[in-house]
């Protein structure tokens, strides 16, 4: 079963390859979403300080039908935190909000503060190293099991690799049909960094693409299932987000194989139009 599949990160920590993403799920509703996901078989939940729902995710984890150590919990340091003390304090606040003794993985949410994403050449190299040191110390203290990054490009990753004792365990990035960072995938493989794919359905934009629709019909699957399987076959950890239990179940039903010829065709799909979602920095917007 897909939901049972795991990989071992470069830190030696085992991570389930399929996760529930919780971006834009309200704090009051997310605990129920987490509990439903766990019932379906999910064992990996992804949140962030910026999502405003860490409290609810923590509640969902604590009140799920299985033991805490059976659920892999990821959160992310706010993109604005580029300072050792601020980052250290925010980790303690996350633990307190979630009501958990430890977080399985903590990630720097972005190399740049959100207001500067796509707007500035400043990659905050020193600030990211300061945040990284705070995260390394939290690992030593038993507060976090492993650490990674998100939205980092090759030069951002090199900064961490060359100037710290810890290679990031993951880089969580926007990756979907029509937007696949192949160079980054290759770089990450060479440094034993796992890539996590968020927004595998392109915030819904993939639903309106005729090439993707046609291919989904060929395999007798939904567009989201085809999109998630595409990232899966490229070796990524996938994080589709939904609060709908039926969608959670369907998203994980990707036990089919896209042929190499069809994968090649999907690799060459042109960039998608994100519609209203293009206001978000991760889709190229400004804040």
Secondary structure in CASP SS format (residue, H / E / C, confidence):
PFRMAT SS
TARGET T0000
AUTHOR 0000-0000-0000
METHOD secondary structure of the structure
MODEL  1
X C 1.00
X H 1.00
X H 1.00
X H 1.00
X C 1.00
X E 1.00
X E 1.00
X E 1.00
X C 1.00
X C 1.00
X C 1.00
X C 1.00
X C 1.00
X E 1.00
X E 1.00
X E 1.00
X C 1.00
X E 1.00
X C 1.00
X E 1.00
X E 1.00
X C 1.00
X C 1.00
X C 1.00
X C 1.00
X C 1.00
X H 1.00
X H 1.00
X H 1.00
X H 1.00
X H 1.00
X H 1.00
X H 1.00
X H 1.00
X H 1.00
X H 1.00
X H 1.00
X H 1.00
X H 1.00
X H 1.00
X C 1.00
X C 1.00
X C 1.00
X E 1.00
X E 1.00
X E 1.00
X C 1.00
X C 1.00
X H 1.00
X H 1.00
X H 1.00
X C 1.00
X C 1.00
X H 1.00
X H 1.00
X H 1.00
X H 1.00
X H 1.00
X H 1.00
X H 1.00
X H 1.00
X H 1.00
X C 1.00
X C 1.00
X C 1.00
X C 1.00
X C 1.00
X H 1.00
X H 1.00
X H 1.00
X C 1.00
X E 1.00
X E 1.00
X E 1.00
X E 1.00
X E 1.00
X E 1.00
X C 1.00
X C 1.00
X C 1.00
X C 1.00
X C 1.00
X C 1.00
X H 1.00
X H 1.00
X H 1.00
X H 1.00
X H 1.00
X H 1.00
X H 1.00
X H 1.00
X H 1.00
X H 1.00
X H 1.00
X H 1.00
X H 1.00
X H 1.00
X H 1.00
X C 1.00
X C 1.00
X C 1.00
X C 1.00
X E 1.00
X E 1.00
X E 1.00
X E 1.00
X E 1.00
X E 1.00
X C 1.00
X C 1.00
X C 1.00
X C 1.00
X C 1.00
X H 1.00
X H 1.00
X H 1.00
X C 1.00
X C 1.00
X C 1.00
X C 1.00
X C 1.00
X C 1.00
X C 1.00
X C 1.00
X H 1.00
X H 1.00
X H 1.00
X H 1.00
X H 1.00
X H 1.00
X H 1.00
X H 1.00
X H 1.00
X H 1.00
X H 1.00
X H 1.00
X H 1.00
X H 1.00
X H 1.00
X H 1.00
X C 1.00
X C 1.00
X C 1.00
X E 1.00
X E 1.00
X E 1.00
X E 1.00
X E 1.00
X E 1.00
X E 1.00
X C 1.00
X C 1.00
X C 1.00
X H 1.00
X H 1.00
X H 1.00
X H 1.00
X H 1.00
X H 1.00
X H 1.00
X H 1.00
X H 1.00
X H 1.00
X C 1.00
X C 1.00
X C 1.00
X C 1.00
X C 1.00
X C 1.00
X E 1.00
X E 1.00
X E 1.00
X E 1.00
X E 1.00
X C 1.00
X E 1.00
X C 1.00
X C 1.00
X E 1.00
X C 1.00
X C 1.00
X H 1.00
X H 1.00
X H 1.00
X H 1.00
X H 1.00
X H 1.00
X H 1.00
X H 1.00
X H 1.00
X C 1.00
X C 1.00
X C 1.00
X E 1.00
X E 1.00
X E 1.00
X E 1.00
X E 1.00
X C 1.00
X C 1.00
X C 1.00
X H 1.00
X H 1.00
X H 1.00
X H 1.00
X H 1.00
X H 1.00
X H 1.00
X C 1.00
X H 1.00
X H 1.00
X H 1.00
X H 1.00
X H 1.00
X H 1.00
X H 1.00
X H 1.00
X H 1.00
X C 1.00
X C 1.00
X C 1.00
X C 1.00
X H 1.00
X H 1.00
X H 1.00
X H 1.00
X H 1.00
X H 1.00
X H 1.00
X H 1.00
X H 1.00
X H 1.00
X H 1.00
X C 1.00
X C 1.00
X C 1.00
X E 1.00
X E 1.00
X E 1.00
X C 1.00
X E 1.00
X C 1.00
X C 1.00
X C 1.00
X H 1.00
X H 1.00
X H 1.00
X H 1.00
X H 1.00
X H 1.00
X H 1.00
X C 1.00
X C 1.00
X C 1.00
X C 1.00
X C 1.00
X C 1.00
X C 1.00
X C 1.00
X H 1.00
X H 1.00
X H 1.00
X H 1.00
X H 1.00
X H 1.00
X H 1.00
X H 1.00
X C 1.00
X C 1.00
X C 1.00
X C 1.00
X C 1.00
X C 1.00
X C 1.00
X H 1.00
X H 1.00
X H 1.00
X H 1.00
X H 1.00
X C 1.00
X H 1.00
X H 1.00
X H 1.00
X C 1.00
X C 1.00
X C 1.00
X C 1.00
END
